[in-house]
Amino acid sequence: MPVHIGLPTEGKVDVEVTAMTNKGRKVTRVPNVNPNTLPGRVLVVKT
């Protein structure tokens, strides 16, 4: 599911994605993401 997020200031962020599975919630965390260094400004998080 594509999501667009606007940030008020520059800096690293932690990205957390929660997906529902047959066994319940599955949380995938990507710490210290620098939005300025993402190629094409796209971050793909696979759960």
DSSP file (Angstrom, degrees, kcal/mol; ACC not computed):
  #  RESIDUE AA STRUCTURE BP1 BP2  ACC     N-H-->O    O-->H-N    N-H-->O    O-->H-N    TCO  KAPPA ALPHA  PHI   PSI    X-CA   Y-CA   Z-CA
    1    1 A M              0   0    0      0, 0.0     2,-0.1     0, 0.0     0, 0.0   0.000 360.0 360.0 360.0 118.6    0.0    0.0    0.0
    2    2 A P        -     0   0    0      0, 0.0     2,-0.4     0, 0.0     0, 0.0  -0.428 360.0-173.5 -68.7 140.9    1.6    3.3   -1.0
    3    3 A V        -     0   0    0     -2,-0.1     2,-0.5     2,-0.0     0, 0.0  -1.000  12.8-155.4-136.8 136.9    1.9    6.0    1.6
    4    4 A H        -     0   0    0     -2,-0.4     2,-0.4     2,-0.0     0, 0.0  -0.954  14.2-174.8-112.5 131.0    3.0    9.6    1.3
    5    5 A I        -     0   0    0     -2,-0.5     2,-0.4     2,-0.0    -2,-0.0  -0.991  12.9-151.6-128.8 130.2    4.4   11.3    4.4
    6    6 A G        -     0   0    0     -2,-0.4    -2,-0.0     2,-0.0     0, 0.0  -0.838  12.4-151.7 -97.6 136.8    5.4   14.9    4.7
    7    7 A L        -     0   0    0     -2,-0.4     3,-0.0     1,-0.1    -2,-0.0  -0.905  10.6-147.9-111.3 136.4    8.1   15.8    7.3
    8    8 A P  S    S+     0   0    0      0, 0.0     2,-0.3     0, 0.0    -1,-0.1   0.780  82.4  17.3 -73.3 -26.1    8.3   19.2    9.0
    9    9 A T  S    S-     0   0    0      2,-0.1     2,-0.2     0, 0.0     0, 0.0  -0.931  84.9-100.0-140.3 163.5   12.1   19.2    9.3
   10   10 A E        +     0   0    0     -2,-0.3     2,-0.2    24,-0.0    24,-0.0  -0.507  65.9  92.8 -81.6 154.7   15.0   17.4    7.8
   11   11 A G  S    S-     0   0    0     -2,-0.2     2,-0.1    22,-0.0    25,-0.1  -0.741  74.5 -53.2 145.2 169.4   16.7   14.6    9.6
   12   12 A K        -     0   0    0     -2,-0.2     2,-0.3    22,-0.2    22,-0.2  -0.404  50.4-168.3 -73.7 149.8   16.7   10.8   10.1
   13   13 A V  E     -A   33   0A   0     20,-2.5    20,-3.5    -2,-0.1     2,-0.5  -0.916  21.8-124.3-133.1 159.3   13.5    9.0   10.9
   14   14 A D  E     -     0   0A   0     -2,-0.3     2,-0.5    18,-0.2    15,-0.0  -0.919  25.3-153.5-102.2 132.4   12.5    5.5   12.1
   15   15 A V  E     -A   30   0A   0     15,-2.9    15,-3.4    -2,-0.5     2,-0.4  -0.919  12.7-176.8-110.0 130.2   10.0    3.8    9.8
   16   16 A E  E     -A   29   0A   0     -2,-0.5     2,-0.5    13,-0.2    13,-0.2  -0.993   4.3-169.9-130.4 127.2    7.7    1.2   11.2
   17   17 A V  E     -A   28   0A   0     11,-2.9    11,-2.9    -2,-0.4     2,-0.5  -0.965   4.8-161.5-118.6 129.4    5.2   -0.9    9.2
   18   18 A T  E     -A   27   0A   0     -2,-0.5     2,-0.4     9,-0.2     9,-0.2  -0.951  12.1-178.8-112.3 124.6    2.5   -3.1   10.8
   19   19 A A  E     -A   26   0A   0      7,-2.7     7,-2.7    -2,-0.5     2,-0.4  -0.929  24.7-124.5-121.3 145.8    0.9   -5.8    8.6
   20   20 A M  E     +A   25   0A   0     -2,-0.4     2,-0.2     5,-0.2     5,-0.2  -0.749  32.9 174.0 -89.8 134.5   -1.8   -8.2    9.6
   21   21 A T  E >   -A   24   0A   0      3,-2.5     3,-1.3    -2,-0.4     5,-0.0  -0.708  50.7 -93.1-124.4 178.6   -1.1  -11.9    9.1
   22   22 A N  T 3  S+     0   0    0      1,-0.3     3,-0.1    -2,-0.2    -2,-0.0   0.758 128.4  49.5 -65.0 -23.0   -3.0  -15.1   10.0
   23   23 A K  T 3  S-     0   0    0      1,-0.4     2,-0.3     0, 0.0    -1,-0.3   0.369 123.4 -98.1 -96.8   3.3   -1.0  -15.2   13.2
   24   24 A G  E <  S-A   21   0A   0     -3,-1.3    -3,-2.5     2,-0.0    -1,-0.4  -0.814  73.6  -2.3 117.1-158.3   -1.7  -11.5   14.1
   25   25 A R  E     -A   20   0A   0     -2,-0.3     2,-0.4    -5,-0.2    -5,-0.2  -0.439  51.8-163.0 -74.4 142.6    0.3   -8.3   13.7
   26   26 A K  E     -A   19   0A   0     -7,-2.7    -7,-2.7    -2,-0.1     2,-0.5  -0.988   7.9-158.5-125.6 120.4    3.8   -8.4   12.2
   27   27 A V  E     -A   18   0A   0     -2,-0.4     2,-0.5    -9,-0.2    -9,-0.2  -0.861   6.4-170.1-103.9 128.2    5.9   -5.3   12.7
   28   28 A T  E     -A   17   0A   0    -11,-2.9   -11,-2.9    -2,-0.5     2,-0.4  -0.977   9.8-165.2-116.1 126.9    8.8   -4.4   10.5
   29   29 A R  E     -A   16   0A   0     -2,-0.5   -13,-0.2   -13,-0.2    -2,-0.0  -0.934  14.9-173.4-119.7 134.5   11.1   -1.6   11.6
   30   30 A V  E     -A   15   0A   0    -15,-3.4   -15,-2.9    -2,-0.4     3,-0.4  -0.932  21.5-158.3-123.4 104.0   13.7    0.3    9.6
   31   31 A P  E     +     0   0A   0      0, 0.0   -17,-0.2     0, 0.0   -18,-0.1  -0.429  61.0  14.2 -85.3 158.3   15.6    2.6   11.9
   32   32 A N  E    S+     0   0A   0      1,-0.2     2,-0.5    -2,-0.1   -18,-0.2   0.854  72.6 176.2  54.0  48.0   17.6    5.8   11.1
   33   33 A V  E     -A   13   0A   0    -20,-3.5   -20,-2.5    -3,-0.4    -1,-0.2  -0.719  21.0-151.2 -83.9 127.1   16.3    6.3    7.5
   34   34 A N    >   -     0   0    0     -2,-0.5     3,-1.9   -22,-0.2     4,-0.3  -0.868   2.8-160.9 -97.7 105.2   17.7    9.5    5.9
   35   35 A P  G >  S+     0   0    0      0, 0.0     3,-0.9     0, 0.0    -1,-0.1   0.759  86.1  64.2 -59.0 -25.1   15.0   10.6    3.5
   36   36 A N  G 3  S+     0   0    0      1,-0.2     5,-0.0   -25,-0.1   -24,-0.0   0.667 101.2  49.9 -73.9 -15.6   17.5   12.8    1.6
   37   37 A T  G <  S+     0   0    0     -3,-1.9    -1,-0.2     2,-0.1    -3,-0.0   0.365  79.2 116.7-105.0   5.3   19.6    9.8    0.5
   38   38 A L  S X  S-     0   0    0     -3,-0.9     3,-1.7    -4,-0.3     2,-0.3  -0.598  72.0-117.8 -76.6 127.5   16.7    7.6   -0.9
   39   39 A P  G >  S-     0   0    0      0, 0.0     3,-1.2     0, 0.0    -1,-0.1  -0.483  97.4  -4.5 -65.3 124.0   17.1    7.0   -4.6
   40   40 A G  G 3  S-     0   0    0     -2,-0.3     3,-0.1     1,-0.2    -2,-0.0   0.585 116.3 -85.8  69.2   7.6   14.1    8.5   -6.4
   41   41 A R  G <  S+     0   0    0     -3,-1.7     2,-0.4     1,-0.2    -1,-0.2   0.829  94.8 127.7  62.3  34.4   12.7    9.3   -3.0
   42   42 A V    <   -     0   0    0     -3,-1.2     2,-0.5     2,-0.0    -1,-0.2  -0.983  38.9-169.7-124.1 132.4   11.1    5.9   -2.6
   43   43 A L        -     0   0    0     -2,-0.4     2,-0.6    -5,-0.1    -5,-0.0  -0.987   7.7-160.3-119.6 122.3   11.5    3.5    0.4
   44   44 A V        -     0   0    0     -2,-0.5     2,-0.5     2,-0.0    -2,-0.0  -0.907   6.0-171.6-103.8 123.6   10.2    0.0    0.0
   45   45 A V        -     0   0    0     -2,-0.6     2,-0.5   -29,-0.0   -17,-0.0  -0.965   6.9-160.1-116.0 116.4    9.6   -1.9    3.2
   46   46 A K              0   0    0     -2,-0.5   -29,-0.1     1,-0.1    -2,-0.0  -0.839 360.0 360.0 -99.3 130.0    8.8   -5.6    2.8
   47   47 A T              0   0    0     -2,-0.5    -1,-0.1   -19,-0.1   -28,-0.1   0.420 360.0 360.0-100.0 360.0    7.1   -7.4    5.7
